[in-house]
Amino acid sequence: MKEIKITEAQKNSISSVLLILDETMDEIEELCMTQDKKGILYDVVNNLSEKEKGRVVEDINRIREVIREIARGINIKKKRYETKRLISSRIASLWEMIYEIESNRLKGYGDVSKSLKEYLDPEVDKIIHLLNDIEGVLYKK
């Protein structure tokens, strides 16, 4: 193979995009293979036929081959994630959203009734404490 001239910044940019693409392909494949998924506030109904699932997975595998080839061609190193760090990162991304539903921050959407404040704030506090508990489990010494 011909030597490829690439700057570190270019390599980092390509690596970041391919990493997101790789992770997204995993998520899409998981959606294809999962039957139905039920959350508290959502349902995911797998309405793909077996033929559609097969075609999507085939294309995902082809995309992975291209990712693998580019990674090899420009020497992109594999990232290693630890579960604790992934969980902590996901929780960190939730903090701002959780605080945004406290009653004092909902005023931007109109006056907040006393009954909403009395109901919602303790529930939001429970979520905050439980998320803190999860982080405590992750980093307990």
C-alpha positions in Angstrom: 0.0 0.0 0.0 1.2 3.5 -0.9 2.2 5.6 2.1 -0.5 8.0 3.1 0.6 11.5 4.3 -1.6 12.8 7.0 -1.3 15.3 9.8 -2.1 14.4 13.4 -5.1 16.9 13.3 -6.5 15.2 10.2 -6.0 11.8 11.7 -7.8 12.9 14.9 -10.7 14.3 12.9 -11.1 11.2 10.9 -10.8 9.0 14.0 -13.5 11.0 15.8 -16.0 10.7 13.0 -15.2 7.0 12.4 -15.6 6.3 16.2 -19.0 7.9 16.2 -19.9 5.9 13.0 -18.7 2.7 14.6 -20.7 3.3 17.8 -23.8 4.2 15.8 -23.6 1.1 13.7 -23.5 -0.9 16.9 -26.7 0.9 18.1 -28.5 0.4 14.8 -27.6 -3.3 14.8 -28.8 -3.7 18.3 -32.1 -2.0 17.3 -32.4 -4.5 14.4 -31.8 -7.5 16.6 -33.9 -6.4 19.6 -37.5 -7.5 19.6 -39.6 -4.8 21.4 -38.2 -2.5 24.0 -40.4 -1.0 26.7 -39.4 2.0 28.8 -41.6 3.9 31.2 -42.2 6.7 28.8 -41.6 5.0 25.5 -41.9 1.8 23.5 -39.8 0.8 20.6 -41.6 -1.6 18.3 -39.3 -3.5 15.9 -41.2 -3.3 12.7 -38.4 -4.6 10.5 -39.0 -7.7 8.5 -36.4 -10.5 8.6 -35.3 -9.5 5.1 -34.9 -5.8 6.1 -33.0 -6.8 9.2 -30.7 -8.9 7.1 -30.1 -6.2 4.5 -29.4 -3.6 7.2 -27.0 -5.8 9.0 -25.2 -6.7 5.8 -24.7 -3.0 5.0 -23.6 -2.4 8.6 -20.9 -5.1 8.2 -19.8 -3.5 4.9 -19.5 -0.1 6.7 -17.5 -1.8 9.4 -15.1 -3.2 6.8 -14.6 0.3 5.4 -14.0 1.7 8.9 -11.5 -1.2 9.5 -9.7 -0.5 6.3 -9.4 3.3 6.9 -8.3 2.6 10.5 -5.6 0.2 9.2 -4.6 2.5 6.3 -3.9 5.6 8.5 -3.1 3.7 11.7 -5.9 4.6 14.0 -5.6 3.0 17.3 -8.5 1.3 19.0 -10.1 3.1 21.9 -10.7 1.2 25.2 -13.7 2.2 27.3 -14.4 1.2 30.8 -17.9 0.6 31.9 -17.6 2.9 35.0 -16.4 5.8 32.9 -19.2 5.3 30.3 -21.9 5.2 33.0 -20.3 8.3 34.7 -20.2 10.1 31.4 -23.8 9.4 30.6 -24.9 10.6 34.1 -22.8 13.7 33.7 -24.7 14.5 30.5 -28.0 14.2 32.4 -27.3 16.7 35.2 -28.2 19.9 33.3 -31.4 18.3 31.9 -32.5 17.2 35.4 -31.8 20.6 36.9 -33.8 22.2 34.1 -37.0 20.5 35.3 -36.8 21.9 38.8 -39.7 24.3 39.4 -37.5 27.5 39.7 -36.2 26.8 36.2 -39.6 26.1 34.7 -40.6 29.8 35.2 -39.4 30.5 31.7 -42.3 28.5 30.5 -44.9 30.3 32.6 -45.8 30.8 36.2 -45.2 27.7 38.3 -48.0 26.7 40.5 -47.4 26.0 44.2 -48.9 22.5 43.7 -46.4 21.8 40.9 -43.5 23.0 42.9 -44.5 21.0 46.0 -45.0 17.9 43.8 -42.1 18.1 41.4 -39.2 19.4 43.4 -39.1 16.5 45.8 -39.3 14.0 42.9 -36.5 15.7 41.1 -34.4 15.7 44.3 -35.0 11.9 44.5 -33.6 11.5 41.0 -30.6 13.7 41.8 -29.9 11.7 44.9 -30.2 8.4 43.1 -27.9 9.5 40.3 -25.4 10.6 43.0 -25.8 7.1 44.6 -25.0 5.5 41.2 -21.9 7.6 40.9 -21.0 6.7 44.5 -21.2 3.0 43.6 -18.9 3.5 40.7 -16.2 5.3 42.6 -16.5 3.8 46.0 -13.0 3.0 47.4 
